[in-house]
């Protein structure tokens, strides 16, 4: 059956030769004639995945990796399909038809299943499986906070490597702008002025010491208002600039004339 599929397939020798769309593919080891069956929606991406993982000695199929290590001469055959489901079904059918073939490199977890089949398989595997309290605690501790770097420090060897990498970095540190570039930047900036709208935006955003009123109560600034209302200062700034919150405004703003919304600032009373 494999020889029949191979005869009807197209052999690709580079990524550029790969067809577009769903396909069934066969990777055959030229020396031993062992073969690996797969299916994919994007054959170019799958080509990259296989070739890269084999080259970097990390292919999930150990049998294929072992064959590749012995002789790197592989053949890649592609058979185009109409849909991904057709490709998955063809892969499963082909694997089952060759399950007793000693040249087949696929193992059980290589077989393609649709989402329902995969979910059912995982459910059946975990059915009746009880996680111990010790394991639960380990999982909980591992998931708490940033487990990737908190408490860790670079070793001296790593520090030296990083130092060597950044030695001679001329992108910013020690980099000086030439006089000609300075002159161009100055000439471009001369005569430029902010529009009134931009000035107003800058003024509103510079709210460090601007009193803000929420629901009739005045606060020293946005940060203070945020603390009193259980939100951040940035949230208060957004409220001030948003017309949906007419009762949130800077003290000198004309919005003070608008009737406050009783639903805003309830956290003050709480």
Beta strands, then each sheet from edge to edge (+ up, - down):
strand 1: 10-12
strand 2: 23-29
strand 3: 35-40
strand 4: 74-80
strand 5: 212-214
strand 6: 217-219
strand 7: 248-250
sheet 1: 1+ 4- 2+ 3-
sheet 2: 6+ 5- 7+
end
